[in-house]
Amino acid sequence: MWSSPTNRRWLLWGVLAVSFLLVNVYRLSTAVLADDLMAAFRTTGGQLGTLHAAFFLVYAVMQFPTGVLVDRIGPRRTAAVGAATMNAGALWFALADGYGSALGARLVIGLGGSVIFVCLLRFCASWYRVDEFGTMNGLSFAVGGVGGVLATTPLAVLVDATGWRTSLSLLSTVGLVVAVATALVVRDSPERAGLGPIDGVPEQSRLTLAEIRRHGRAVLRDRWTWIVSVLLFCTGGVNLTLFGLWGIPYVVQVYDTSVAVASLCTLLGGVGSTLGPPAFGWLSDRLERRTEFIVGGGLCYTGALALLAVVGDPPLVVVGAVFFVTGALLGTFVLTYPLVKERHPSRASGISMGAINGASFFGAAAFPTLMGWVLDAYWTGEFVGGVRVYTVTGYRVAFGIAAVAGLVTIACAVWIHRRATAETLETHSEKRRES
């Protein structure tokens, strides 16, 4: 197995995937830890939102530079350093004795974690064929879904058993071991691993500085980059906010349940995020259609969020279903990644992927604090165990913000579909004229 590039690529992908799984555990853990953090650091909703969002702010800012780093020095070294930094930050967070220290640690976690996903996609571009990339894109996102699942009920059980500080210390120790494994065993391409090439996967040499500037300008001038970024800002930002922060407090406070029970709802969101991307990626590769899925996903996504905004406290089973659906529909939105990747040279895939990947995390930096402000605005002054208790009205307005983001998503999806259709027709017309 080790001597076959088509077999070894799965082992190496798996090592990188474990780091990306931990990225998702860390970035979504705030929902389970919300009450503990509010009590430990005596925060308001807005401050908790900022603490949660700090990860995503630095993560978002780093995406374009990460694309440059990955294309310039390769995914192995970039991912190894990033994983070590992220897990060192997690250990610092576990030991933090005040809000300022915790905020700094959260920024470091985001800094280290910011490079992992683009490294994973760049690795796939060097080890898998173009017709396999949609599937690998979906599988890579599914790893994030698994991390999201682990950040719900399993993490809640671990925290109940050992405490939140010990739990994060254990996770960071595992992560540091994975960082070392990344440096030792991962290789940037079959050729760099001393193996023969894989049919259909050309050797992708590292970019020169001049090429980085040229490709970077091309990516940033492309309207597709910005439209896709707005779509991902809305969908990624809302999902990461619901599953990573306000979803569990919403269920706990509106339905008077425990954190462990409430985490089952966000667990369903994680399950959806695990199943949706590979399923839609596989269907897209098989049917050779993408934009139709994106438009349909936008419509269903917006309807699900609007239901919570209008009703406020539907039966809990409905809440679980909405979380599952919004998580699964991530699989339609990530089909924008191969759309953008295919518009630029494969050697610059790190730059193109990094440019759009940051948008989700700018959204994840904006929506938590915005929703926290809304919840604080409708707060009646009630505390339980040192934690603010928010009203159903406040949560309805917060979900209303999410539904408006869904409407923006639909507009972007329609633009993408119409533009892709027009470009396809134009290509066919040119081929007919040439023949």
C-alpha angles and dihedrals in degrees: 000000000000093000094052114084093206090055099038092052089068093053092049092044088052093056091052090043092058090058090049089049089056090048088060094045090054097044095047098037094091092081093061092039095043097105093042092049095046090051096042096047099025095232134171121230090263092051092048089049090052092048090052093043095050089079092053096044095059090037091056095045090052098053099088093042087048090056089053092047093049093049091044105043103011137252098272099064093035093052094044094053091042094051092049092050094046095051093044086055091050090054089050090051090052090055097041114130099192145023095263093052091047090050091052091048092049090053091052091050089053092047093055096039093049094080101048103080096047088049089053093051092044089051089052091051089056098043104033134058123250091253089054096048097084090054093045090047088055093046091050091053088046089061086059088053091053089051088050090053092050089050091062127050096354091052091044090054091048092049091049089052101043109011127255096274094052091045093056091045090055092048093049091052091054090047094053090054090052090050090057091047090052092056093046105044112017118094128191097232141356090260092054088050089057093250133125119265122272114241111259095014111101121206107264110209120203118270124253119231090255091053091048091055093047096047092041091056091047093052094047093047093052112102089210089065092058098041092049089046092056090050092050092044089060102039099036092042094051095044094048090048095049097043096033104043128351101033096078097042088049093055094040095050102035097042098030095234134141123265090250092056093043091050088064088071093053088042087062088053089053091048089052090050089051097049101035104060098050092041095051091039091054093045090048092052092046097045095034090226128119115151094059089059091048093054093045091048092052092053095049092042094054093046092053094051092044089056091061091044094052100040101030097192110033118164110300091244088062091053090052090049092050091051091049093049095047089049094048093048088062081083090068095048096050088060083083089073096069089041090060095037092056092055092066136046114284090235087065095048092116091058095046094045093045092050094059099030091067092062094072090054096047083057091048088052093050106040100054094056093040092052090043090056090050092050091048090050091058095039114125097203097262120147129187117187091343092306125116115244113214130205131249088242091057091051091047091055090047091053088046088061088052091051091052088053086053091056090054087050091055091051091051092046092052091050091051092049095048093045094047091049092050092049091049092051090047091052092050091049092052091050091051091050091050092050 
